[in-house]
Amino acid sequence: MAKAEADKTAEILDETTEAASGAKGRFNSALEEAKSGAAAFKDGKGAELMDDAKRYGGEAKEKAGELAVEGKAKASDAMASLGTVVADTAASIDERFGEEYGDYARKASRTLQEASAKLEAKSVEEIGEDAREMVRKSPGVAIGVAAVAGFLLARLFRSRD
């Protein structure tokens, strides 16, 4: 009985060793295939794809910059226009609600016009750095502003449907 168990154990050991050897061989061949594929990627088509990706990335960055400058100009113009509208209605507000409220409107108008001028004077990079600095100083305010902006955009796009 002991000999039969020893023979069976030896047989299982041989099968396990053979399976491990086969797995090791398959692993080594897969590793060699991966190495040759990486070398082919690096030497051939991969370099071409990387060049294309870099070129498209550069084009996207350039287009994003153009759109950011255009958006900055539109935002500045919109703020200036809103400031003008508020200033034009200040006299009407004086008549209807009193000079105190008209003064608030004039002050708001000046603030909008000054903000518009500051926005126009800054580059897109400076505006981005100012935004990053504001987020670093007041992350809670930044989250609140982002939430309100998201809510307003959602309402804007939902109303178009």
Summary of the structure (lengths in Angstrom):
residues: 161
radius of gyration: 34.4
end to end distance: 82.9
largest distance: 114.4
contacts: 365
relative contact order: 0.05
helix: 96%
strand: 0%
